[in-house]
Amino acid sequence: DLYAEAAGLRVMRIVTISESGNYSPSPMPMARMQEAKMADAVSTPMAGGEVGYSTTVNVVFELGQ
């Protein structure tokens, strides 16, 4: 709205919204089964931490008077 008002216009509606980002696909079920078998056999300690994720959102607006 800020940029539209600066141009003497107003936002009429959103035309499109698209999103893109980097992500990892879900593991295959077979890999999960193998992990479950391994988890039963040995306990593996997990260290705490952070996971980063980034995304880009593009929005196209229709402007009018």
C-alpha positions in Angstrom: 0.0 0.0 0.0 2.9 2.4 0.8 4.3 2.3 -2.7 0.9 2.4 -4.4 -0.1 5.5 -2.4 3.3 7.1 -3.3 2.3 6.6 -7.0 -1.1 8.0 -6.4 -2.7 4.6 -6.8 -4.3 1.9 -4.5 -4.0 -1.8 -4.4 -7.2 -3.3 -6.0 -6.4 -7.0 -5.6 -3.8 -9.7 -5.5 -3.3 -11.3 -8.9 -0.8 -14.0 -8.1 1.3 -15.3 -5.2 4.2 -17.7 -5.8 6.7 -19.1 -3.3 10.1 -20.7 -3.8 12.7 -21.9 -1.4 15.3 -24.5 -0.7 14.0 -27.6 1.0 14.8 -31.2 1.4 12.4 -33.8 0.0 10.9 -36.2 2.4 12.8 -39.4 3.1 11.9 -42.6 1.3 9.7 -45.0 3.3 12.4 -47.7 2.9 15.0 -45.4 4.6 12.6 -44.8 7.5 12.2 -48.6 8.0 16.0 -49.0 8.1 16.2 -46.1 10.6 13.6 -47.7 12.8 15.6 -51.0 12.8 18.8 -49.2 13.7 17.0 -47.2 16.4 15.9 -50.4 18.1 19.5 -51.7 18.1 21.5 -48.7 19.2 20.6 -45.3 20.8 22.2 -42.4 19.0 22.6 -39.1 20.9 21.3 -36.0 19.0 22.9 -32.6 19.5 20.7 -29.6 19.6 21.1 -26.8 17.1 19.4 -24.6 14.5 18.2 -25.4 11.1 18.1 -22.6 8.6 15.5 -22.2 5.9 14.9 -19.4 3.4 12.1 -18.7 1.0 11.1 -16.1 -1.5 7.5 -14.9 -1.9 6.5 -13.0 -5.0 3.1 -11.2 -5.0 1.7 -9.4 -8.1 -0.9 -6.7 -7.3 -3.4 -5.0 -9.5 -3.2 -1.3 -9.0 -6.0 1.2 -9.8 -7.2 4.7 -9.1 
